[in-house]
C-alpha cells in the first residue's frame, strides 16, 4: 500500500476524523459513508485508553476551555472517545464503502484493541515521534504505518524511521506542522523535498491543519503522495478541530485537485499541436497579400493570412514558405497551397 513501487504517482488521501464524531457512533458512521463518497482512500479515527494514557493528576485536572465536554480533562476526553465495542462496526462500514479503516493508537492498550479488530493502517502521531518503544510495538504488527513528524528534529525522525524499517517498508512519513490551525505562511512545504532526500525508501506525504485546499496540490508538486486532512460535518460544532477541518464539499475539492495535478503536467503530444478544433475553425491560412506572379519569390512583404471554411497552409508554417518560388500566378487574397511552391 505504501511501498514506493506500488503507490507510484498515485495520491492516497486520508480523511482524519479524529474526535470530530463527538463521541457518537452514529455520527462516526456518517463520516465513513460521506467521506468515502467524497473520495477518501482511508478514514482515520483516534484510539485512547485515557486512564492509562494520563496520570491521575492529569486525568482529574479541571478543564475550563470553551470546548470542554466535562469539568475535568479526563472526563472531557472520555466524552469524545469511541467505545472499543464500536470499532468493529466502524471497520465493517469501511469495508462496505470501500475505504481503509485507520486509527492512531495513543497507548499500548489502544494498540491491542486495534490489533484485535485488524485495523488496516496504523498511525503514529507527531506526539509519539521518537517514542521508540511504542513505534516498535506498532511496527511489529506488520501493518502499513503512517507517521507524522510535526515538531520533530531530523535525528528524532531518523531514529523513528530506522525502527519502522527494521520491521517492514510499508511506511509513509508525513510532513506536518503542529499548529492548530496552521496559517498558509507556516506550512513549510519545502520540507517535503528534504524528507524525500533523507528517506528514499519511504513514501513521503503531508498532514496539514490549514483550513483550505491549496496545500494539497502544492504538496503533490513537492513530491508528497499521501495526504491527511482533518474533516468535519459542521465547522460550527463545538470542539477544537472543527474550525480548520474541511466539510464534505471542501474535502471533495481537495481530493479532486490533488488527483488532477499529475494529469496537468505532461506536455500535449506534438502531433496534436495545431490540430485543435479552434484552429480548424478560426485558424488563418497563408494568402497572397498582393498579386504574386509565377516565378516570384515569396517574402514577408507579399504574404498575409485569412480565415477560410477549410484550412490551407496555416500561417504558423510561414517559415516553410518564405523564400520559396511561386509556381503559378496567385491573385491577391487567394490561399497558398504547397503544390503552388517550388522546392
N, C-alpha and C positions, 0 to 999 in steps of 0.2 A: 504493500500500500504506500509506504513512504520510502521505498528504495528509489534512488535517483533514476535507475533504468526503467522501472515500472511507471513512475509518475511522469517522467519526461517534462514536456512543457505544459502539461495539463494542470489546471488550477484546482486545488482541493479546498473547499470553503466550509468552515465550521461556524455554526450558529451557537454562540455562547449564551445559554440561558442563565447560567449562574444560579442565583436565587431569586430571579425576577418572576418566578412562579408563585411567590408569596406563600410558599408552604402549602399549596393547594394542588392536589393530584389532578383534578380536572383541568386546571389551568396549565399544569405541566404537560399534560397530554395534548392540549391545544397547541402549545408551542411546537411539538413534534409535527403534528398534522399540518400546521400553517407554514412553518419554515422549510419543511420538506418540499411542499408545493412551490415555495418561492426560490428553490434552487440549492438549498444546503446539501452538502455531502455527508455531514455529521451534525448531530445536535448534542451539545455538551451541557452537562449539569455539574454540580459540585457535591461532594460527599464528605461529611464530617461526623465524627463522634465527639461532640463538644465537651463532654465531661472528661474525655481522655485528652483532647487537644489543649484545653485551657486548664491552668492551675485553678485551685479552688478560689483563690483571691480574684483572679481574672474573671472567672465564671460568675462570681457573685458581685462583681463591681457594679455600681449604679451606672445607668446609661440614660443620658438626658437628651440625646440627639432628636431633632425633629423627625428623623426617620426611624426612631425606635419603635419596636413592636412589643416591648416589655420594659419594665423598670430596671432590670439588671441585664448585663450584656449576655450572660449565658442563656437566660430565658428568651431574650431577643433573638439569639441565634437559633434556639430550638424552634421558635415560631416559623423560621424560614427554611427549616430542613425538610427534605423528603424522607419519609419513613422508609426503613430498609425493605419492608414488605411491598412498597410501591415500585421499587426498582425493576423487578421482573416485568411488571406491567408496562413500564416505560420502554424497556428493552424490546418487548414484543411489539409495541407500537412502532418503534424504529424499524423493525423487520417489515412490518406491514406497509410502511410508507417508503421503504427503500433507502433509508439513511443509516449511518453507523451510530450506535449508541456509545457515547463518550462521556467520561466523567473525570474529575480531579479528586483523587484521594488525598485529603489533607493530613492523614494519620494512618498508622498501621491497621487499626480495626476497620477503618473505612476501606482500605485496600483489600482486606479479606472479604468484605461484603461484595466488592466489585469483582473479585475473583470468583466468588460463588455464582454470580449471575452471568459470568462470562462476558464482561464488557468488551466491546470491540476495540476501543482505543483508550489508553490511559494518558492523562495529562499531568505534567509536573508544573506546578505554579511557580511564578517568579519567587514567591516566598520561600520555596524549597530548593532553589538553585544553590548548589554547594552542600545540600543536605545529603551527603553521600550514602549514609546508611539507608535512608528512605528511597533514594534513587536506585540503589542496588536492589532493594526489595521489589520495587515497581518493575524494573527491567528484567528481573529474574523470572517473571511470569511469562515472558516471551511475547507479550502483546505489543503492537505498534505503540510508540511513545512520542508524544509531543511535549516539548519543554520550552517555556517562555524564559527569557533571560533579562527581564526588567530589573534594573538596579544592580546588575551583576558586572563584576570586573572580569577581564578576559581570563585570568588564571582560575577564577571560580567556574567560568563556563567550561574551560578546558578540562578541569578535573571531573566535572559532571559528565561531559561527553565521553570521556575515557571510560567511566564506569558503565555508561549506557552501551557503548560499542563493545565492551567486553562480553556482553550478553547477546546482542544481535544488532543488525544495521537498519532496522525499521524505525528510524529516528528522524524527527523533524525538529529543527531548532528555530524558534520564533523570536525575531527581533521584537522588543517590547519596551515601551516607556511607561513606568509605573506612576502615572499621574492620571487622576480620575476627576474630570475629563482631561484629555491631553489636547492642548491647543495645536493648531496646524503647524506653528513655527517651533514646536518642541518634538515633533515626530521623529526626527533624526533618521530618516530612511536610508541615508548613505551607509548606515551601519550594516545594512543587509549585504552590501558588497564585501565588507570586512569579514562577516561571518562565512560567506561563500569561500573566501580565500583561506580562512583559518580551518574550516571544517569541510573539506572537499568530499568526504564520504557521507555527508548528511544532506538531506533536503533542508533548504532554508526557507523560512516564511516570515510572516508578520502578524502580530497581535496588537491591535491598537485600540485606544479608548477615545479616539477622535469622533466627533458627532456627525461627520459627513462621510461621503463615499469615495472621494477623490483619492484617498490614501491607498485604496486597493489597487487601482490601475497603476499608480506611480510605483508602488511596491513591486508589482509584477515586472515592470520595466527594469527595476533594480535587480531582479533575479528571484524574487520570492515566488514560491509555488504553493504554499499552504497559508491560508488566511483564516484568522479567527476574529470574529466580530460579535460584540455584545448585542443582544436583541431584546426587544420588549414588545408586548402587545399594546402598551399605552405609556407613552413617555411621561404622562402626568401622574402615574401611580406613585404611591409612597415607596421610597427606597432610594439608596444612593446611586444605583447603577442605571436607573431608567432614563435619566435626563440625557445621557450621551449614547444610549443604545439606539439601534435602528429599529423602527417599526417595520411591519412586513413589506410595505411598498419600497421603503428605503433599502431594505436588505435585498429585495429582488433586483433593484438597480445596481447595487454593489456587486452582486454575483454577475449580472449581465455585463457590466462594464469591464470587470476583470477578465471574463472569458472572451470578450471581444478583442482584447489588446493583442493577443498573438496573431489574430487574423488581420489586424490593421498594419502589421509591419512588412510582410513580403511585398516586393515591388510587383506591379502588374506585368504579366508576360509581354515581352517585346512585340510579339505578333499581334497583340490586342491594341497596341498604341495606334491611334489614328483611325481605328475601326469602330470607335464608339458611335452610338446612334446619333448623337448630337452633331458629329462631323458629317455623317452621311446625309443628314437633313439640312444643315446650315453651313457645312464646310465650303470654303471658297476653292474654286478651280482656277488654274492659270489661264489668262486670256491675253490676247493682243491689245496692248494699251493704245497702239496706233496701227495703221495698216503695215503689215510685215510682208516683204517680198521674198519669193523663193531665193535661196542662197544668202539671205541676210542673217547676220549674227544676232542671236538672242541676248539681250542685255538688261540691266536694271532699268534702263530708260524706256524700253519698248514692251514691257510686260506689266500686268496688273492681275487682279483677282475679282471674280464674281461668283455669285451663288446660282447654281442650276438645279433642276429637279434630279438630274443624275450627276454624279461627280466624275470629273475628268482627271487631269493631273492636279493633285492637291497643291495648294500654294506652299505648303511646308516642304515640298520637294523641288522648290525652285532652284536649289543648289545643284540639282541634277540636270537642269535645263539651261541655265545661264551659261553662255559660252559655246553652245551648240548652234548648228546651222539649220534654218528652216528649209524643208524640202519642197514646200509649196507656198503659194500665196495664202496669207491668213488675214482676213478682214478684221478691222478694229472691233473689239468686243467678242470675237469668236474664241471658243475654248481651244486650247492646245491638246494634242494627244501625242504620245511617244512615237507613233507611226509617222508624225509630221516632222520628225527631227532626224538629222544625220548624226551618225556616231553613237 
